[in-house]
C-alpha cells in the first residue's frame, strides 16, 4: 500500500510537471483502455476499487469506443470515466466534451482534468439543463455516453429534451451508451424516478422517441441481489450509502451491513444508434 501511494504521488507530480500520459507507467498498450485503467493518475482510493463491479474497460468496449472518436460525456460526476476517456482519446487523436449541470465545471473537476491537457487533452465544456443550448455542435459527435443519470433528468423534468439533445449532437450512425439503475419491470414508472430506479422499457422509450434505434444490451452490470426497496432509494446502497434522506443529518447508528453486502445497484447497459 505504501509503495502504491508513493507511486501515485509521484505520478501526480509528473503530470503536474507536464509529462505526457504516454510516459507514465501503466499496464497494457499505450492508448488502450487497459492502459488507461491501470494509469496511476486514477483515484486509487475511490475509483480503482470500484472497477471490480463497474467493469469500465468492458463497458466502454461494449459501447463501441474508439480512440479517434469525438465523445460527449454527460454529467461526469467525479470523473470516474473521464480518467479513462481523456487519456485514451488524447493518445488516439479523439476529442472529449464534458457536459455538466452548471455553466462552468466545478473547481475540483477543472483542477483535476481541464488543467492537465498533457494527460486528458484539450477538453471542451458545455452544460445540460432544461434551458441550455447544444451539448456539442450538431452532427459532430461519434458517441454520447452517460452513466447513471437518466433519473436525474426525469426528476428535473427534461429527460425528453436530454435525449433529443444527444440525438442532435451525434453524426448519422453515432452511438449513445446508457448505464442506469434498473427498476423491476412491470407496473407504472414513477415519472420522477424518486427512488433512483428506471425501468429499462422506459429508457428505451425515451431514446426511441428521440429517434434512436436500440443496437444491443448487456447484463455486464446486473446485480440480482438488488431488491430495489430501500429506505433512501438506490442511494442506500454503496457507494453513496445514505443513512438518512438527502439534506438531513446522517444517522451514525444506521446499520449499513445489509446494504454493503448487496453491493452497488443492478444496472442496465444499453447502446442506441442514430440512424445512418
C-alpha positions in Angstrom: 0.0 0.0 0.0 2.8 2.4 0.9 4.5 1.7 -2.5 1.2 2.3 -4.3 0.7 5.6 -2.6 4.2 6.7 -3.3 3.8 5.8 -7.0 0.5 7.7 -7.2 2.0 10.8 -5.6 5.0 10.6 -8.0 2.7 10.1 -11.0 0.6 13.1 -10.0 3.7 15.2 -9.7 4.9 14.1 -13.1 1.5 15.0 -14.6 1.5 18.4 -12.9 5.0 19.0 -14.3 3.9 18.4 -17.9 4.9 14.8 -18.5 2.6 13.2 -21.1 0.4 10.2 -20.3 2.4 8.1 -22.7 5.4 8.5 -20.5 3.6 7.4 -17.3 3.8 3.8 -16.1 0.7 1.7 -16.8 -0.1 -1.7 -18.0 -1.3 -2.5 -21.5 -0.6 -0.9 -24.8 -0.3 2.9 -24.5 -3.6 4.5 -25.6 -5.6 1.4 -24.8 -8.4 1.2 -22.3 -6.4 -1.4 -20.3 -3.5 1.1 -20.2 -5.8 3.9 -19.0 -7.4 1.7 -16.4 -4.0 0.9 -14.9 -2.9 4.5 -15.0 -1.5 5.9 -11.7 -3.4 9.2 -12.4 -6.7 7.5 -11.5 -8.1 7.8 -7.9 -6.6 4.8 -6.3 -8.7 5.1 -3.1 -12.2 5.8 -4.5 -12.3 4.8 -8.2 -10.0 1.8 -8.8 -11.6 -0.4 -6.1 -14.9 0.0 -7.9 -13.6 -1.4 -11.1 -14.5 -5.0 -10.0 -18.2 -4.1 -10.1 -18.3 -1.3 -12.7 -16.1 -3.1 -15.3 -15.2 0.2 -17.1 -13.0 -1.3 -19.7 -15.5 -3.9 -20.8 -18.3 -1.4 -20.6 -16.6 1.2 -22.9 -15.6 -1.6 -25.3 -19.2 -2.8 -25.4 -20.4 0.7 -26.1 -18.1 0.8 -29.1 -15.5 3.4 -28.0 -12.6 4.0 -30.5 -9.6 6.2 -29.6 -10.1 8.6 -32.5 -13.8 9.4 -31.7 -15.4 12.6 -30.7 -17.1 11.7 -27.5 -19.6 13.6 -25.3 -19.7 12.5 -21.7 -22.9 13.7 -19.9 -22.7 14.6 -16.2 -19.3 13.1 -15.4 -19.6 13.5 -11.6 -16.2 13.0 -10.0 -14.7 11.8 -13.3 -14.6 8.0 -12.8 -14.9 7.5 -16.6 -13.3 10.8 -17.6 -10.0 9.5 -16.2 -10.2 6.7 -18.8 -11.8 8.5 -21.7 -9.5 11.6 -21.6 -6.1 9.7 -21.9 -7.4 7.2 -24.5 -8.8 10.0 -26.7 -5.8 12.2 -26.2 -3.5 9.4 -27.3 -5.8 8.4 -30.2 -6.4 11.8 -31.6 -10.0 12.0 -30.5 -11.9 14.8 -28.7 -13.9 14.8 -25.5 -16.7 17.1 -24.4 -17.6 17.2 -20.8 -21.2 18.2 -20.1 -22.1 19.3 -16.6 -25.2 20.6 -14.9 -23.8 24.1 -14.3 -22.5 26.8 -16.5 -18.9 26.0 -15.6 -17.1 22.9 -14.3 -16.6 22.7 -10.6 -13.2 24.0 -9.3 -12.2 20.5 -8.3 -13.1 19.0 -11.6 -11.4 21.7 -13.5 -8.2 21.4 -11.5 -8.2 17.6 -11.9 -9.0 17.4 -15.6 -9.1 20.6 -17.5 -5.9 21.9 -16.1 -4.0 18.9 -17.4 -4.3 18.8 -21.2 -1.0 16.9 -21.4 -2.9 13.9 -19.9 -6.5 14.4 -20.8 -6.3 16.5 -24.0 -7.9 19.9 -24.6 -11.3 19.2 -23.0 -14.5 21.0 -24.1 -17.1 22.0 -21.6 -20.8 22.6 -22.2 -23.8 22.2 -19.8 -27.2 20.5 -19.9 -30.3 21.6 -18.2 -33.9 22.4 -19.2 -32.8 25.8 -20.7 -29.3 25.0 -22.1 -28.0 25.1 -25.6 -26.4 22.3 -27.6 -24.2 19.8 -25.7 -21.9 19.7 -28.7 -22.1 21.1 -32.3 -24.9 19.4 -34.2 -23.8 16.3 -36.1 -20.2 16.4 -34.6 -20.1 13.5 -32.2 -19.4 9.9 -32.8 -20.6 8.8 -29.4 -22.5 10.1 -26.4 -22.1 8.3 -23.1 -23.9 8.7 -19.8 -23.6 6.7 -16.6 -26.5 6.6 -14.0 -28.0 9.9 -14.9 -31.4 9.3 -16.5 -33.2 9.5 -13.2 -31.8 13.0 -12.6 -33.3 14.4 -15.8 -36.6 12.7 -15.0 -36.6 14.3 -11.6 -35.9 17.7 -13.1 -38.4 17.2 -15.9 -36.3 17.4 -19.0 -35.5 13.7 -19.9 -37.2 14.0 -23.3 -35.2 17.1 -24.1 -31.9 15.5 -23.0 -32.3 12.5 -25.4 -33.2 14.9 -28.2 -30.1 16.9 -27.5 -28.0 13.7 -27.7 -29.6 12.8 -31.0 -28.8 16.2 -32.4 -25.2 16.2 -31.3 -24.5 12.8 -33.0 -23.4 12.1 -36.5 -25.7 9.8 -38.5 -24.6 6.3 -37.3 -23.4 7.8 -34.0 -23.8 5.8 -30.8 -25.5 6.5 -27.5 -24.3 4.4 -24.5 -26.6 4.5 -21.4 -25.9 3.0 -18.0 -28.8 3.4 -15.5 -30.1 1.9 -12.2 -32.7 -0.7 -13.4 -36.1 -0.8 -11.8 -38.1 -4.0 -11.8 -40.2 -4.4 -14.9 -44.0 -4.0 -14.8 -46.2 -1.6 -13.2 -46.1 2.2 -13.8 -42.8 4.0 -13.9 -42.6 7.0 -11.5 -42.0 9.9 -13.9 -39.8 11.5 -11.3 -37.8 8.3 -10.6 -37.8 9.3 -6.9 -36.0 6.2 -5.7 -33.3 6.4 -8.5 -34.5 3.4 -10.4 -35.8 3.5 -14.0 -37.5 0.7 -15.9 -35.4 -0.5 -18.9 -38.5 -0.2 -21.1 -38.9 3.4 -20.1 -35.3 4.3 -21.1 -35.8 2.6 -24.4 -39.0 4.6 -24.9 -37.1 7.9 -24.2 -34.4 7.0 -26.7 -36.7 5.8 -29.4 -38.9 8.8 -29.0 -35.9 11.0 -29.8 -35.2 8.9 -32.9 -32.7 6.3 -31.7 -32.7 2.6 -32.5 -31.6 0.1 -29.9 -28.5 -1.7 -31.1 -27.7 -4.0 -28.1 -27.9 -4.5 -24.4 -25.8 -6.3 -21.8 -26.1 -7.8 -18.4 -22.5 -6.9 -17.5 -23.7 -4.6 -14.7 -26.5 -6.8 -13.4 -26.8 -7.4 -9.7 -29.5 -10.0 -8.8 -29.1 -9.2 -5.1 -30.5 -5.7 -5.6 -34.1 -5.8 -4.2 -34.7 -2.1 -5.0 -36.8 -1.5 -1.9 -34.6 0.6 0.4 -35.4 3.4 2.9 -33.4 6.0 1.0 -33.8 4.7 -2.5 -30.8 3.4 -4.5 -28.6 5.7 -2.6 -28.9 3.4 0.5 -26.5 1.1 -1.4 -22.8 1.7 -1.9 -21.1 3.9 -2.9 -23.4 6.6 -1.5 -24.6 4.6 1.5 -27.1 7.1 2.8 -28.4 6.7 6.4 -31.0 9.5 6.1 -32.7 11.3 3.3 -30.6 13.8 1.3 -30.3 17.1 3.1 -30.8 15.6 6.5 -28.1 14.7 9.1 -26.9 11.2 8.6 -27.7 8.6 11.3 -24.4 7.4 12.9 -26.3 4.4 14.3 -27.7 3.2 11.0 -26.6 -0.4 10.2 -25.2 -0.4 6.7 -24.1 -4.1 6.8 -27.1 -5.5 4.8 -26.7 -2.9 2.1 -23.0 -3.2 1.9 -23.4 -7.0 1.3 -25.8 -6.3 -1.6 -23.2 -4.0 -3.3 -23.9 -1.5 -6.0 -27.2 -1.3 -7.8 -28.5 -3.5 -10.6 -27.7 -1.5 -13.7 -28.9 -1.8 -17.3 -26.4 -1.2 -20.1 -27.9 -0.1 -23.4 -26.4 1.0 -26.7 -28.5 3.0 -29.2 -27.7 4.4 -32.7 -28.7 7.4 -34.6 -29.9 6.0 -38.0 -27.4 6.4 -40.8 
